[in-house]
Amino acid sequence: MLEVRNLGLDGVVEIVPKQFGDDRGFFSETYNAKAMKEVGIDIDFVQDNHSLSVHKGVLRGLHFQTPPFAQDKLVRVVRGAVYDVIVDLRKGSPTFAKWVGVEVSAKKWNQVLIPKGFGHGFLTLEPNTEFLYKVSNYYSKDCDRSVRFDDPAIGVEWPISGDALTLSDKDRNAPLLAETDTGFVYEG
């Protein structure tokens, strides 16, 4: 049985798989298509990705892929912790440019489902954080996009800021949302 909690944006949910532990450690079924389907999540994931951020304060995002290579993501942390941020990029949506943030960590053993049409980013809260995510479509360089992590029109309140952040040039120089054609339209 999965514990599922709505995070306030259409289709964005936190999922906590059960852990079964004893003096040896624990076992957890972190993904089961049948169990997901039972809670209303029916997505065919095609690729798993794994990233390591050596330092606290590494910010990756806000990333997304445009159609026809848009991706649903199921994200989790197996070591360390992140502040995970999801932004609605669907033009015409009642929550367009709104965001939600949630701590995802190895300790909490939680996951977040990010549907197509949403931007995603995370900030490491601990050194040596390992972040894993399943995606429903393959990587496409031509459809790969970013929106500025500090776009004032979105207003994400990151728990770490300024010189304490480590960003790639791509993320530091990403365009504002107003300058970006996301390719997503809200369909109600």
Secondary structure, DSSP 8 states (H G I E B T S, - for coil): --EEEE-SSTT-EEEE---EEETTEEE-----HHHHHHTT------EEEEEEE-STTBEEEEEEE-TTS---EEEEEEESEEEEEEEE--BT-TTTT-EEEEEEETTTT-EEEE-TTEEEEEEESSSSEEEEEEESS---GGGEEE--TT-TTT----SS-GGG-B--HHHHT---GGG-----B---
